[in-house]
Amino acid sequence: MPFEDSKSKAATAPAGHSRRDFLTVSIVTGFALAVRPVAASTIITDSTGLQTGTVTIAVAGGDMPAYRAQPAAAKGPLPVVIVVQEVFGVHEHIQDVCRRLAKLGYLAIAPELYFRQGDPRKYPEIADLLKNLVSKVPDEQVIADLDVTVAFAIANGGDAARVALTGFCWGGRIAWLYAAHNPRLKAVAIWYGQVLQPTSANSPKNALDLVDKINVPVIGFFGGKDQGITQENLAKMRAAMDAANKTFELHVYPEAGHGFNADYRPSYNEAAAKDAWQRMLGWFHKYGV
C-alpha cells in the first residue's frame, strides 16, 4: 500500500521567494528522458513486503516530494538511509535503490532536490539538463533540504541513532559535502562523486576543500576508467584524508567507468556494482546502521 502524503514542520520561505514561485514537480515511475531507451540489464525490485510511495516534506518555501520505501511489517524505529539522487533526479533507478534497501530492513528516502528549479526527467539531452537546471541548484539549498529530510525520516519511523547517507554521481559529490556538514550521521557511502571540479557561485566548495570537516566514516566507490573523476584527483583525496586521520575507504574498480551501478545504462558494470553494494552494506553495519 502506498504511503499517504505527509509533511514535516513547515519552514519559512527564503528571501524573495514564496511557495507559488516554485515549480510543481511530482515523483512518478519511469526513467528520465535523457537515459532512454534503458538497457536490458535494468534491475526492477518489486514492492512485495514493502510500503512505498511519495511523501511531501515541507522545506524552506515549498513542499519537496520524496520517494520513501520501508518494510511493511517492521516494528519500532528503523535504521535510515538517505539516498541522494543522480543528476537525473529521483527517477526509477533511484526509487529502485530505495526498494532494495527497504528489502534489507531500512527506511530509505530519496528527496527530489531540484524541485524548485524544475523536473530533470523531462530533459531529453544531458547537456541541456546540466546547463538549464542542475547548474542553478545551490549547494547550500541542497544541504538545508537534506537536514530537513533527515529530521523528517526520524519523525516518521526512523531511528535517530542509526542514520546513513548514500549518493550517486551528482549525489555522490553532495554526499561528500554532507559528510562534512552533519557529524551525527553514522556512515556515508559515495558512488563516483566528484572530489575536485571548477567552482561556481552555486557550488563554491569541493570535497577536497572540506576534508578537515568530515567527521563521519566514509566509503567511496570509483571507476578506474571514469573520464570525469581522475585517478590523480582521487590520489589527492586519499592523501588529504590520510593526513587528516579520517575514517575512510576508497575503492577503485579498474575496468569500470563512471555510473557503473546504473544498471539501466551501458555504463553498468555488474561485477563492480555487486561488490560495491556489499561493501556499502558492510560499512553501514560496521558503523551501526
N, C-alpha and C positions, 0 to 999 in steps of 0.2 A: 504494500500500500504506500503510495507516495506521501511525503510529508506535506502538511499544510504550510502555507507561508507563515512565517513568524518573524518578528522584528526585535532587534536589540534596542536598547535605550537610544532615543533619537539624539543626534548631535547637531550643533548649530552649523549653519552654512558658512563657508569661508567668505571673506570679504569680497563683495562684488558679485556674489552668486546667490541664487535661490534655487529651490528644488526644481522649479519649472525650467531652469536653464539647461538641465542635464537631459541627454538623450535617453529614450526608453530602450533598454536592452534586456532581453529575456534569454534564459538558458533553454535551449532546445536540443533534441537529439540530432545527430548527424555531424558531419565533418565540415570544416571550413572550406570555402570555395577554392582557396589557394592550394589545397592539397589534394583535390580531386583530379582524376579518379584514385581511389585508395587501393593499396596493394592487396594481393591475395593473402599476404601474411597477417593481415589485420586480426587482432585478438578482440573478441567480444565476450565480456564477462556478464553472465546473466545476473538477475536480481533475486534469484531464489534465496530465501532466508534472510533477505535484507529489507530495510526500509531505505528508500532512495527518493530523491526529488529535489526540487528547487526550494530554497528558503530565501527570505529577504532580510538583509542586515541594514539597519539604519546607520549610515555613516555621515560624515560632515556634508550636509547639503543635499543628500539624496538617499535613495533606497538601493543598495547594492545587491544584485542577485548572486546566489552562490549555489553550487551543487553539493549536496550532502548525502553520504551513504554510511550506514551503520548496521550491525546485526539486529535483526528484528526482535529476537528473544532475549537480548542482553539485559542484565540487571546491574544496577549500580553504576557509578561513574566509569566511563570508558576511556582508554588511552586515546589520545587525539593526534592525528596527523593533518597539518595544514598543507594543502597541495597548491603550489604556485604554478600558474598556467604557463604553457609555452607562448610563443609570440602570437599564436593563432587563437588565444583566448581559451575559455572553458568549453571546448568543443568535445566531440565524442571520445577522443583518446584520453583526455584529462578526466572526463567522467568515468571512463573505464578504469583508470588508475585508482580512483576513489573506491569503486566497487571491489577491485582486487584487495585493497587494504581492508575494506569492511568485511570481506570474507575471512580475513585473518583476525577479526575482533576489534578493529579500530573504528572510531568515529572519524571519518575522513571528510574534509570540507575544502572546496575549491572556490574562492571568491572570484567574480568577474571584475578584474582590477582595471579594465579600460572603460567601464560602463559610462563614465561621464563623457568620454571622448568619442565613443562610437562602438560599433559592433565589428570586431575583427573577422568574424566568419563570413562577412559579406564581400570582402575584398578578393577579387579573383587573382590578383598579382601580388606577390610578396613585397616587391619594391614599393608599390603604392601603399600597401599596408604599413610598412616601416615609415615612409615619408609622411603620410597623411594622418596617421593615427598614433602609432607607437611612439614616435618622437615627441609627441605632445603630452605624454603621460609623465608627470613629475615623480621622481623617486620619493620625495617627501610625502606626497599624497598616497603612494602605494604602501609605504611603511606605516602610515597612520591607519589605513584601511586594514592592514594585517593585524595591527594592535586590536582593532575592534573585532576582527574575525576570531582572534584567539579568545577574547572575552566572551563573544557570542557562543563559541563552542563549549567553553567551560560552564556557561549559564544554561546550556541546553544538553546536558547529559555527559559532558566531558570532564575528565579528571585534571584539575589544575596542576597536580604534581607530575603528570605524565603527558607532556605536550612536545611533539616533534614537528619539524617542518621539512618538506622536500620541494625542490623546484627544478624545472626543466627548461633548458635553452634560455630564453629571456627570463624565465622564472628562476633559472639557476643563478644568474647574476643577482637577482633580487634576494635569493636565499643567502648569498654571501653577505649582502648588506643587512639583512635582518638578523643574521647571526651576530653581527657587530652591534645591533640595536637592542636586542632582547635577551639578556643573560638568563632569564628564567626558563628558556627552552632547555629541554634535556638533551636534544640531539638535532643535528641538521644534516640532510643528505642533498648534495648538489650534483645535478646531472648537466654536464657540459655548459656550466655557467661562466661567462666571460670574466676574467680577472683583471684585464687591462685593455682599455679602449679609449678613443677620444672622448673627452668630457664635453658637457654642454650645460646650459642653464638648468635644464630639467634633470640632468644626470651629472652632477658636479663631482662625484667621487667614484673611484674604482675600488674594487675589493682589496687590491693591493695597498690602497691608501688607508684602509681601516683595520689592518691586521691587529694592531695593538688593542682594539676594542672588542675583538672576538673572544668571548669567554664561554663558548658553547662547543662541545665536541662536534667536529665537522668531518664528514667523509665526502669525498668528491670523486666523480667518475668522468673520464675524458677519453676521447678517441685519438689515437696516435696519428690518424690521417685527417684530423679536423683542420680545415684550411683557415678557420677564423680564430681558433684558440691555439696559439703556437706553443710548441714544447719549450721554447725559450721563456715565454711568459709564465708557463706552469713552473719552470725551474725557479723563477724569481719568487713565485708564490710559496713554493716549498721552502726556499731559503728564508723568506721572511717569517713564515710560520714557525720554522725551527728556531730561528733566532729569538723569537718572542715566546718560545717554550709553550706553544699552543697544543692542544689535544686534537690531532687530525690525522687523516689518511687520505692520500690522493692516489687513485688507481688509473692507470692509462692502459687502454686496450689497443695494442699496436695495429691491428687490422681494421679497427672501427673508425668511422668518421664522425662528424657532428650528427646529433639526433639519432644515435644508434639504438635508443629504446623506442623510437617512434615506429611501431610495428606496421603502421598503415602507410609508410613511405619507403621508397627504395633505399633510404639510408639505414634501415633496420639491420642490425647485426645480432642474430638470435643468441649466439654464444656469449657475447659481451653483455647483452641485456639481461640474460638469465643470471649470469654471475654477479653483475652489479646489483640486481634486485635482491639476491640472497645476502649479499654483503650489507646492503642497506638495512634489511630486516635484522641482521645480526648486530649491527651498530645500534639500532634502536633498542633492541633487547639488552645489549650490554650496558646502556646508559639509562635503563629503567623505564623505557616506553614500550 
